[in-house]
Amino acid sequence: MARGLQCFSSAQGKLCVRSFLDVLEGVTTLDQDLGTDIDAIESTISSLQLVSQSDRTQDAIFAGFDDGSLRIWNANDLSLITSQSAFSTPVRVIQPIFDAKVGKLYGTVLIVSEDGAIAVFSLQEKRM
């Protein structure tokens, strides 16, 4: 992600960015709302996670919503990687797996819903 930008969830449940200077000055208006340039979701973010690999080539922002949907953005340029309906209950956990002991799950992200359903997202293949 570009230096000097803060990524956060707005009160409307959309992923937003603004400059670090605006944060320090207490500016509350949003310079860039990523929800306006892609299909709108009428749901709030229930889980948000920056997933960084050691080589920083595939950094991604994962946002799980209370309607069970999932959006993933490239953290370097904020382009949307995917938007999908993953669950029927809110997303509660987004857990990257970078431990070599897990074998084939290495480099994936586990997404867990409120009812315990689990989805596995492959960072390399950019799909579940």
N, C-alpha and C positions, 0 to 999 in steps of 0.2 A: 504494500500500500504506500502511496506517496507520502513522504514525510510532511508533517504539519497538518494532516487531516485526521479528524476523529470520525469513526464510524459508530453509529448508534441506532437504536430503534426509537422512532418518534412515538408520540402518544397515539397516533393513528395506526401503529403497528407496521410502519414502513421503515425499511433500511435507509438511513440518511447519512450524509457526510457534510462536514463543515470544517473550516480552518481552525487550527489550534488557537490562533489569535482571537477568533470569534468566541471560542470557549472561554478564554481568559477574560475577555471583555464582557462576558455574560450575554452576548447576542443570542436571542432566542429564535430568530427567523432562520429557516433552513435555506442554505444556498443551493443545495442539490438534493432533491428527493428522488431516489432511485425508483420509487414506485410509480412515478409519472411517465417514465419512458418505456414501461413494460406493462403487461396486463395486470390490472389491479386485483388485489386480493382483499376481500372485505373481512379480514381476520387480523388478529394481533399476533405479534411475535411472542412465542412462548419459550423459545430457546435460541440462543445466538452464540456462535463459536467461530473464532478465527482458527483455521487449521493451517499450520506452517510445517513444511518439511525442512530438513536441515539444509538442503541446497537452494531453498527459497524459489524453486522454479514453478511450483504448483500451489502456491498459497491460495486459500479459498475461504470465503465467508459463507458459513452455513446458517440459515435461518429456518427454524421450524415454527409453524404457526398453530394456533389453538384449534384450527379446523382440520389438522392433520396434514396439511400441505407442507412442502419443503421447497426452498429456493436456495440456489448456490451461485455465488458470484466469484469471479476471478478477483482476488484481492489486489492485484497489481494495477489493473485498469478498470475495475468495477463492472466489467461486462458480465452479463448473465450467462451462466453455464447451463443451468437447467431449472425448470419450475415444474413440479409434479405433485399430484395428490398421492401421498404415501400411506396415510393412515386414516382411520375414521375417528380417532381421538387425538387430543393435542400431543405435539412432539414435546418430550420432556428432557431427553438426554441426547447430546451429540458428542460422541467420543471417538477421537482419532486413535488409530492403532499403529504405532511405530516401533513395536518391540519385535525384534527378529525371532524371538521364541514362538511367535504365533503362526509362523509358516505362511500359508497362502493369504491370511488376513492382513499381513503387513502392508501398509500403505492404503488401508481402507478406513472408512469412517462408519462406526455403528450409530444408527439413529434409532432411538427407542421411544415408543409412544406411551401415553398414560396407562393404557391397558396391558403393557408389556410386550406388544408386538415389536419386532426388530427388523430393520432393513440395513443392508450393507451397501455402502457407496464406494466404488473404486475410484480413487483419485487419478490413477493412470488411464483407465478406460472412460472416465467421466460418465459413469452410469451405475445404476443399481443392479 
